């Protein structure tokens, strides 16, 4: 599975694709994440799939709704559709965990490959976000991510920018350049 392992040099995270949407006939996407110390993602939610976080090594914190769960190896928590969530590592050690999306999300799989590829090629800012606004908007859209609360006002702009990314062919270019599986 080494050829299905990607690295983000900005965030210092690894993601290994264990099962893809194609392999599970759309039933699930499964990835294993090696989250760097002090790493994580901001609060967001998905409308079409749940995410089950299963700690394999170290300590993983997952906020689902208003509750922060501290997961140790063998413990898991699921963020159902439409539930605000985030994951993070407050320790000084790498945390390893699996994430299972139900049902699968091909867009999520592609967004990781493209986002990590852009980071590898120096096309992201210091937080790992693509410097090309159209690419950022399109990746946000295909990963089916949504911003909670007042931040949702930015979604209208992001959706319009994603439409422009498709109209200019940027979406196809990014898939061709970075999606390998």
N, C-alpha and C positions, 0 to 999 in steps of 0.2 A: 504494500500500500504506500510505499515511499513516493511513488509518482503522483499520489493523490494527497500529498501533504504540501500545504502552502504556508508561507511565512510572511508576516508583515513587519518589515524592518523599523517602522515608526513605532508601532505598538509593542513590538517584540513578542508577538503571539504566533502560535502555530495552529493550524486547523487541518485535521485529517478527515477526509470524506470516507465514512465507513459504508454507508448505503445511500445511493442517490435515488431521485424520483424515478428514473428510468428502471433501475434495478428492482424497485419495489412496486412497479406498476402504479406509481402515484400514491401509494399508501403512506410512506414515511420518507423523510430525509434524516439521516443520522450522521452527525459529525462529532469528532473528539477535539476538544480545545485544550491547548496548553496556554493558560492565561498568565501573563507576566505579573510580577509583583506590582501592586498598586494599579493594575489594569482593570478594564471593564467597559461597559457601554452605558449610555444614558437611558433615561426612562422613555419607554415607547410601548406600543401595543400592536397586535396584528388582528385583523378581522377574520381571516380565513383559516388560520391554523393555531394549534396549541404548541407550546414548547415545554418539553420535560427536561429538567436539568438534573443530572445524576453525578454527584461528586465521586471521583475515582481516586484522587490523591490531593492532599492538602486540605485547605479550608476555602469553601466557596460561599459567598453571600449572594442571595437572590432576593430581591424585593419583588413581591407579587401583591399587587394592591398596596395596602399601607403596611403590610407585614414584611419585615426583613427576616429571612430564614438563613440560619448559619448551618451550612451543610458540611458534614464530614464524610469520609469515604463510606459508601454504601447507602447514603441518604439521598433523597430526591424530592423535588417539588415541581409541580406543573403550573405553568401560566396558561390558563385557558384563553380562547379568543376573547378579545375586547378587554382584557385585564392589563392594566399598566404594569410593566415589569422592567427590571434591569438586573444585570449581574455584575459583580465586582469582587476584587481580591484586595483586601486591606493588609495582607501579610507581606513579609519580605521574601516569601518563597513562591515558586511557580505552583499554580493550582491546575490540576488536570480534571476535566469533566466531560461528559457526553451530553449532547443536546439532541433530542428527537423531536422532529416536527411532524405533527399529524393533522391533516394529511401532508404529503410532501409538498415542497415548494421549489420548483425549478428556478424561479426568479431569485430566491434566497441563495441557492447554490451558485448561480451565476454572479450575483452581487458580491459574494465573498471572493470568488476567483478574480473578478475584475478589480475590486477594491484593493485587494492585496497586491495584484499586479501593478496597479497605478502607484501604490506606495513603494514597491520595489523599483519602479522606474523614476522615482523622484517627482511624481506628479500629484503629491498630496501636501497639505500643510503640516505643521508640527503636531496636530492632533489626529492626523491620518485621514482627514476629509479631502476628497479630490479638489484640486484647485480650479478645475473646469466646472463652472456652475451647472452646465447642462449635464455633464457626467454625474455630478452629485445628485441632481434631481432625478435623473433616470434610475440610478442605483437605489435611491430611496423608494421609488415607485415599484421597481421589480422585486425588491425584498419584502414588499407589502407591509412596510413600516408606517406607523401613524404616530403623530405627536399628541400627547394628552393636554387637556386644559387649554389655557391661553396660547400655548405654543402651536395649537392646531391652526391658528390664523396663517401660519407660514405654509401650510399644506397647499393652499390654493396656488401660491406662487410656484411651489415645487412641482405641482402637477402640470402647470402651464409650461414650465421649463422642460419637464420630461417630454411633453408633446413636441416641443421644439427639437429636442435631442433626436426623437424618432424621425421628424420631418427632414432633418439634415443628414440622416444616416449614421449619426454618431453611435447609436445603439448597435447597429450591425458591425461597425468598425471595432467597437470594444469587445463584442462577443468573439469576433474573428481573431483578435489579437490576444485575448486573455483566457477564454474559456477552453479548457482542455478535456474536460469529461463531463 
